[in-house]
Amino acid sequence: MGAGRQMERPVVIAVNSEKNQVNSLANSEFTQLSTRETNPHLDPRWELFVRQHPDASIYHHPAWLAALEREYEHRGVYLICEDSGGELLGLFPLMYTRGLPFSKSRPLMEARLASLPRTPLAGPLTTDPQATVLLLKEALRRASGKQPVRLQIKAQKRDLLDLVNGIVEKRWRFTYMLRLPENPSEPFRIANSKNRAKINWSINKAATNGLRIRPAETENDLSLWYCSYLETMRRNVVPARSHRFFLALWQLMRPKGLVKLYLAEQHNTSGSRIIGGHFYFYLGRTMTYAFSASRTNDLSLRPNDIILWQAINDAHRNGFGIVDLGEVPEGDDNLAQFKSKWGAEPVRLYRYYYPDFPDADHSSDGTESLLARVAMGMWRHLPLGVTSWLVDRIHARL
């Protein structure tokens, strides 16, 4: 699982391109496909494939994978499927997790081969259905090795069911997708009049209280934002990501134009101060709302609405057509209302596993279940530095 792990020999299978079925007999009617590992940071085909594929997400990009490697401090398992001429037909990023001790009754806290951990979605990305099958079989083979682990796939579409025996589908949360006007010169407008009035009120209040929105420019900006992020995660009893992870996003993705941190900064006679901000990812025509933060004592200034309003309008002017506002845990009506008021529609996500486990154990990921129990007593009262230290060590296993 570490950086020194040897590449395994390619698995070669003959595919009947006319019947669209996997077959072990090679003849003139068959095209040979093979699966093997590659290094997405050195293989230029990976990034090109992601940038050209209509279903690719930012989480397939090599820069996101590199940020995860820094967070987990080991390399992933990056599978590709190619034909005999070396043309790339699919890719599948995965990463091993160690799991937490004494977690046998919590399937999502056990050791896994995941695509990908601490990532909303990923899964195989292909241009050929047979490439999808071969990549799934290879991932299943690796998960079922000498020390078997659970295979977890966070799919973007509901298209993996019944492709490989034993891999089961489970419903996950809704993500909220906002479609922007096709014409960038046409202004973005909230269709629902009540929601439009609420958002306008929040934006005006924020501006009246001296809030200004600007992109982060330095690593010091990032560090100041991270303090508000830790406070937000503690308040919401959600596991925080490490500063190391966000620094990796800044250093690896920002130079490529893949990420932007919008800051809410309050200006008054005493100077200025950062009270919150949002991370957004950019790939193709999709902007993805990723990480947000706001100081508890400054929530009345309405920073979240004015930041999101600015980010959506900037994305629209720059030709983006979709804003992915992210998933909402079941039962979090307030968060669902916040995302739907912009005109976003819920889209069901699905996850795939081998082996199967009871649906009752699939309500949330392991860290949220763990912190929900801890929160009943002490979590919200811990110093921010302590929460960051604890969760970083939990994440190293999940």
C-alpha positions as CSV (number, residue, x, y, z in Angstrom):
1,M,0.0,0.0,0.0
2,G,3.0,2.3,0.4
3,A,5.0,4.2,-2.2
4,G,7.4,1.3,-2.6
5,R,4.7,-1.3,-3.5
6,Q,5.5,-3.1,-6.7
7,M,3.3,-2.9,-9.8
8,E,1.5,-6.1,-10.5
9,R,1.5,-7.8,-13.9
10,P,-1.2,-6.7,-16.3
11,V,-4.4,-8.7,-16.5
12,V,-5.2,-9.3,-20.2
13,I,-8.7,-10.3,-21.4
14,A,-10.0,-10.5,-24.9
15,V,-13.2,-8.6,-25.5
16,N,-15.7,-9.2,-28.3
17,S,-16.5,-5.6,-29.4
18,E,-19.5,-6.7,-31.5
19,K,-21.3,-8.8,-28.9
20,N,-20.1,-6.5,-26.1
21,Q,-19.2,-9.5,-23.9
22,V,-16.0,-10.6,-22.2
23,N,-14.5,-13.7,-23.7
24,S,-11.2,-15.5,-23.2
25,L,-10.7,-16.5,-26.8
26,A,-8.7,-14.2,-28.9
27,N,-9.1,-14.0,-32.7
28,S,-9.4,-11.5,-35.4
29,E,-12.8,-10.3,-34.2
30,F,-11.5,-9.5,-30.7
31,T,-9.6,-6.6,-29.3
32,Q,-7.3,-7.2,-26.4
33,L,-7.9,-5.1,-23.3
34,S,-5.6,-5.1,-20.3
35,T,-5.8,-3.6,-16.8
36,R,-2.8,-2.5,-14.8
37,E,-1.6,0.2,-12.4
38,T,-0.1,3.5,-13.5
39,N,1.2,6.6,-11.9
40,P,-1.3,9.4,-12.7
41,H,1.3,12.0,-11.8
42,L,3.7,10.7,-14.5
43,D,1.3,9.2,-17.0
44,P,0.0,12.2,-19.1
45,R,-2.9,10.2,-20.4
46,W,-4.7,10.2,-17.0
47,E,-5.2,14.0,-16.8
48,L,-6.0,14.3,-20.5
49,F,-8.6,11.5,-20.1
50,V,-10.2,13.3,-17.1
51,R,-10.3,16.6,-18.8
52,Q,-12.0,15.2,-21.9
53,H,-14.5,12.8,-20.3
54,P,-18.0,14.3,-19.9
55,D,-18.6,12.4,-16.6
56,A,-15.3,13.2,-15.0
57,S,-15.3,14.9,-11.6
58,I,-12.6,17.0,-9.9
59,Y,-12.0,14.0,-7.7
60,H,-10.6,12.0,-10.6
61,H,-8.0,14.6,-11.3
62,P,-4.3,13.8,-10.4
63,A,-4.1,17.0,-8.3
64,W,-6.9,15.8,-6.0
65,L,-5.2,12.4,-5.8
66,A,-1.9,14.0,-4.9
67,A,-3.7,16.0,-2.1
68,L,-5.2,12.8,-0.7
69,E,-1.7,11.1,-0.8
70,R,-0.4,14.0,1.3
71,E,-3.3,13.7,3.7
72,Y,-3.0,9.9,4.1
73,E,0.8,9.9,3.6
74,H,0.8,6.9,1.2
75,R,0.1,6.2,-2.5
76,G,-3.1,5.0,-4.0
77,V,-3.9,2.2,-6.3
78,Y,-4.5,3.7,-9.7
79,L,-5.9,1.3,-12.3
80,I,-6.2,1.8,-16.0
81,C,-7.7,-0.2,-18.9
82,E,-6.1,0.1,-22.3
83,D,-6.2,-1.6,-25.6
84,S,-3.3,-3.4,-27.4
85,G,-2.3,-0.1,-29.0
86,G,-2.0,1.7,-25.7
87,E,-5.2,3.8,-26.0
88,L,-6.7,4.5,-22.6
89,L,-10.3,3.3,-22.3
90,G,-10.8,3.8,-18.5
91,L,-9.3,4.6,-15.2
92,F,-10.2,3.8,-11.6
93,P,-8.5,5.6,-8.6
94,L,-8.5,3.6,-5.3
95,M,-6.8,3.9,-2.0
96,Y,-6.4,1.4,0.9
97,T,-7.5,2.5,4.4
98,R,-6.4,0.7,7.6
99,G,-9.6,1.0,9.5
100,L,-10.1,1.6,13.2
101,P,-9.4,-1.1,15.9
102,F,-12.5,-2.9,17.3
103,S,-14.7,-1.8,14.3
104,K,-16.0,-5.2,13.2
105,S,-19.6,-4.1,13.9
106,R,-19.1,-0.9,11.8
107,P,-18.4,-1.8,8.2
108,L,-17.5,1.7,7.1
109,M,-14.9,1.9,9.9
110,E,-13.1,-1.3,8.8
111,A,-10.2,-1.6,6.5
112,R,-11.3,-0.9,2.9
113,L,-10.1,-0.4,-0.6
114,A,-12.1,2.7,-1.5
115,S,-12.7,4.9,-4.5
116,L,-12.0,7.2,-2.8
117,P,-11.7,7.7,1.0
118,R,-12.7,11.2,2.4
119,T,-14.1,11.9,-1.1
120,P,-17.7,12.5,-2.1
121,L,-17.5,10.4,-5.3
122,A,-15.1,8.9,-7.7
123,G,-15.5,5.4,-9.1
124,P,-14.4,4.0,-12.5
125,L,-14.4,6.5,-15.4
126,T,-14.5,4.7,-18.8
127,T,-15.5,5.1,-22.5
128,D,-16.2,1.4,-23.0
129,P,-18.6,-0.8,-20.9
130,Q,-16.1,-3.7,-21.0
131,A,-13.4,-1.5,-19.6
132,T,-15.8,-0.8,-16.7
133,V,-16.2,-4.5,-16.1
134,L,-12.5,-5.3,-16.2
135,L,-11.6,-2.5,-13.9
136,L,-14.3,-3.6,-11.4
137,K,-13.0,-7.2,-11.5
138,E,-9.4,-6.1,-11.0
139,A,-10.4,-3.9,-8.0
140,L,-12.4,-6.9,-6.6
141,R,-9.4,-9.2,-7.1
142,R,-7.1,-6.8,-5.1
143,A,-9.7,-6.3,-2.3
144,S,-10.0,-10.1,-2.0
145,G,-6.3,-10.9,-1.7
146,K,-4.4,-12.5,1.1
147,Q,-5.6,-10.0,3.6
148,P,-9.1,-9.3,2.3
149,V,-10.7,-5.9,2.8
150,R,-14.1,-4.4,1.9
151,L,-14.4,-2.8,-1.6
152,Q,-16.2,0.6,-1.5
153,I,-17.1,2.6,-4.7
154,K,-18.6,6.0,-4.5
155,A,-20.2,6.2,-7.9
156,Q,-21.3,9.3,-9.7
157,K,-24.0,7.5,-11.7
158,R,-26.2,4.5,-11.0
159,D,-24.5,2.3,-13.7
160,L,-22.5,-0.4,-11.8
161,L,-25.3,-2.7,-10.7
162,D,-25.1,-6.3,-11.9
163,L,-21.9,-5.8,-13.8
164,V,-19.8,-8.0,-11.5
165,N,-21.2,-10.7,-9.3
166,G,-21.1,-9.9,-5.6
167,I,-20.9,-6.1,-5.9
168,V,-24.0,-4.7,-4.3
169,E,-25.6,-1.3,-4.6
170,K,-26.8,0.9,-1.7
171,R,-28.6,4.2,-1.7
172,W,-26.6,7.1,-0.3
173,R,-27.5,10.7,0.2
174,F,-28.7,13.4,-2.1
175,T,-26.4,15.9,-3.7
176,Y,-27.9,19.2,-4.8
177,M,-27.2,20.3,-8.4
178,L,-27.9,23.8,-9.7
179,R,-28.1,24.4,-13.5
180,L,-27.0,27.9,-14.6
181,P,-28.4,29.7,-17.7
182,E,-26.8,28.6,-20.9
183,N,-26.0,32.2,-22.0
184,P,-23.3,33.7,-19.8
185,S,-24.6,37.2,-20.7
186,E,-28.0,36.3,-19.2
187,P,-27.9,37.1,-15.4
188,F,-28.3,34.4,-12.9
189,R,-31.6,34.8,-11.1
190,I,-33.3,32.8,-8.3
191,A,-36.6,31.6,-9.7
192,N,-38.6,31.3,-6.5
193,S,-39.6,34.8,-5.4
194,K,-39.6,34.1,-1.7
195,N,-36.2,32.5,-1.8
196,R,-34.9,35.4,-4.0
197,A,-36.2,37.9,-1.4
198,K,-34.5,36.0,1.5
199,I,-31.2,35.8,-0.4
200,N,-31.3,39.5,-1.4
201,W,-32.0,40.4,2.3
202,S,-29.0,38.4,3.5
203,I,-26.7,39.9,0.8
204,N,-27.8,43.4,1.7
205,K,-27.3,42.8,5.4
206,A,-23.9,41.4,4.9
207,A,-22.9,44.4,2.7
208,T,-24.3,46.8,5.3
209,N,-22.2,45.2,8.0
210,G,-19.0,45.7,6.0
211,L,-18.6,42.3,4.4
212,R,-16.6,42.1,1.3
213,I,-15.8,39.0,-0.8
214,R,-12.3,38.3,-2.2
215,P,-10.2,35.3,-3.2
216,A,-7.6,34.2,-0.8
217,E,-4.1,35.3,-2.0
218,T,-1.6,33.9,0.4
219,E,-1.0,30.9,2.6
220,N,-1.6,33.2,5.6
221,D,-5.1,33.8,4.2
222,L,-5.5,30.0,4.1
223,S,-4.3,29.6,7.8
224,L,-6.7,32.3,9.0
225,W,-9.6,30.7,7.1
226,Y,-8.6,27.3,8.7
227,C,-9.1,28.6,12.2
228,S,-12.7,29.5,11.3
229,Y,-13.1,26.1,9.6
230,L,-12.0,24.2,12.8
231,E,-14.6,26.2,14.7
232,T,-17.3,25.4,12.2
233,M,-16.6,21.7,12.2
234,R,-16.5,21.6,16.0
235,R,-19.8,23.5,16.1
236,N,-21.5,21.1,13.6
237,V,-19.9,18.0,15.1
238,V,-18.3,17.1,11.7
239,P,-14.8,15.7,11.4
240,A,-12.4,18.4,10.2
241,R,-9.7,17.9,7.6
242,S,-6.1,18.6,8.5
243,H,-4.3,21.9,7.7
244,R,-1.9,19.7,5.8
245,F,-4.7,18.6,3.4
246,F,-5.8,22.2,2.7
247,L,-2.2,23.3,2.1
248,A,-1.9,20.5,-0.4
249,L,-5.1,21.7,-2.2
250,W,-3.6,25.2,-2.3
251,Q,-0.2,24.2,-3.6
252,L,-1.2,21.5,-6.0
253,M,-4.6,22.6,-7.4
254,R,-4.6,26.4,-7.2
255,P,-1.8,26.8,-9.7
256,K,-3.8,24.8,-12.2
257,G,-7.0,26.9,-11.8
258,L,-8.8,23.9,-10.2
259,V,-9.6,25.5,-6.8
260,K,-10.5,28.9,-5.4
261,L,-11.0,30.0,-1.8
262,Y,-13.5,32.8,-1.5
263,L,-13.1,34.8,1.8
264,A,-15.7,36.9,3.6
265,E,-13.8,39.8,5.1
266,Q,-15.4,42.4,7.4
267,H,-14.1,46.0,7.0
268,N,-14.7,48.7,9.6
269,T,-12.9,51.6,11.1
270,S,-10.6,49.3,13.1
271,G,-9.4,47.5,10.0
272,S,-10.4,44.2,8.5
273,R,-10.7,40.5,9.6
274,I,-11.6,37.2,7.9
275,I,-14.8,35.7,9.3
276,G,-15.2,32.8,7.0
277,G,-14.9,31.4,3.5
278,H,-15.7,28.7,1.0
279,F,-13.6,26.3,-1.1
280,Y,-14.8,25.7,-4.7
281,F,-13.4,23.3,-7.3
282,Y,-13.5,23.7,-11.1
283,L,-13.4,21.1,-13.8
284,G,-15.0,21.2,-17.2
285,R,-18.3,23.1,-16.9
286,T,-18.9,22.2,-13.2
287,M,-18.1,24.2,-10.1
288,T,-18.2,22.2,-6.9
289,Y,-18.9,23.7,-3.5
290,A,-16.6,21.8,-1.2
291,F,-15.6,23.2,2.2
292,S,-17.2,26.1,4.1
293,A,-16.5,27.9,7.3
294,S,-17.8,30.8,9.3
295,R,-17.1,32.2,12.8
296,T,-19.9,31.3,15.3
297,N,-20.2,34.8,16.6
298,D,-20.4,36.3,13.1
299,L,-23.2,34.1,11.7
300,S,-25.6,37.0,12.1
301,L,-23.6,38.9,9.5
302,R,-24.8,36.4,6.8
303,P,-21.5,35.5,5.3
304,N,-22.5,32.2,3.6
305,D,-25.2,33.7,1.3
306,I,-23.0,36.5,0.1
307,I,-20.0,34.2,-0.6
308,L,-22.1,31.7,-2.5
309,W,-23.9,34.5,-4.5
310,Q,-20.5,35.8,-5.6
311,A,-19.1,32.4,-6.4
312,I,-22.2,31.4,-8.5
313,N,-22.2,34.6,-10.4
314,D,-18.5,34.4,-11.1
315,A,-18.9,30.8,-12.3
316,H,-21.8,31.8,-14.6
317,R,-19.9,34.7,-16.1
318,N,-17.0,32.4,-16.8
319,G,-19.1,29.8,-18.7
320,F,-19.7,27.2,-16.1
321,G,-23.1,25.4,-16.5
322,I,-23.5,23.4,-13.3
323,V,-22.9,24.1,-9.6
324,D,-22.7,21.0,-7.4
325,L,-23.6,22.2,-4.0
326,G,-22.7,18.9,-2.4
327,E,-24.5,16.2,-0.5
328,V,-26.7,16.5,2.6
329,P,-26.9,14.0,5.4
330,E,-30.3,12.4,5.9
331,G,-32.5,14.4,8.2
332,D,-30.5,17.7,7.9
333,D,-33.4,19.8,6.8
334,N,-31.7,23.1,7.4
335,L,-28.8,22.3,5.1
336,A,-31.2,20.9,2.5
337,Q,-33.2,24.1,2.6
338,F,-30.1,26.2,2.3
339,K,-29.0,24.4,-0.9
340,S,-32.5,24.1,-2.5
341,K,-33.3,27.8,-2.0
342,W,-30.8,28.6,-4.8
343,G,-32.8,26.5,-7.2
344,A,-30.7,23.4,-6.8
345,E,-32.4,20.0,-7.4
346,P,-31.6,16.9,-5.3
347,V,-29.9,14.0,-7.1
348,R,-29.6,10.6,-5.4
349,L,-26.1,9.2,-5.0
350,Y,-25.3,5.5,-4.8
351,R,-22.4,3.5,-3.4
352,Y,-21.3,0.0,-4.2
353,Y,-19.7,-2.6,-1.9
354,Y,-18.2,-6.1,-1.8
355,P,-19.0,-7.9,0.4
356,D,-22.5,-6.9,1.3
357,F,-23.5,-5.7,4.8
358,P,-26.8,-4.7,6.5
359,D,-28.4,-1.5,5.2
360,A,-28.8,-0.3,8.8
361,D,-25.0,0.1,9.0
362,H,-24.9,2.4,6.0
363,S,-26.6,5.6,7.4
364,S,-23.4,7.6,7.6
365,D,-19.6,7.2,7.3
366,G,-17.6,6.0,10.3
367,T,-16.2,9.2,11.6
368,E,-19.6,10.9,11.8
369,S,-21.1,8.0,13.7
370,L,-18.1,8.1,16.1
371,L,-18.2,11.8,16.6
372,A,-22.0,11.8,17.1
373,R,-21.5,9.6,20.2
374,V,-18.5,11.7,21.5
375,A,-20.4,14.9,20.9
376,M,-23.1,14.0,23.5
377,G,-20.5,14.6,26.2
378,M,-17.5,16.7,25.3
379,W,-16.7,17.3,21.7
380,R,-18.0,20.9,21.4
381,H,-16.0,21.9,24.5
382,L,-12.6,20.7,23.3
383,P,-10.0,23.2,22.2
384,L,-9.8,23.6,18.4
385,G,-6.2,22.3,18.3
386,V,-7.2,19.1,20.2
387,T,-10.2,18.4,17.8
388,S,-7.9,18.8,14.8
389,W,-5.2,16.5,16.3
390,L,-7.7,13.8,17.2
391,V,-9.6,13.8,14.0
392,D,-6.4,13.8,11.9
393,R,-5.4,10.5,13.6
394,I,-8.9,9.0,13.0
395,H,-8.8,10.0,9.3
396,A,-5.4,8.4,8.9
397,R,-7.2,5.1,9.3
398,L,-10.5,5.9,7.5
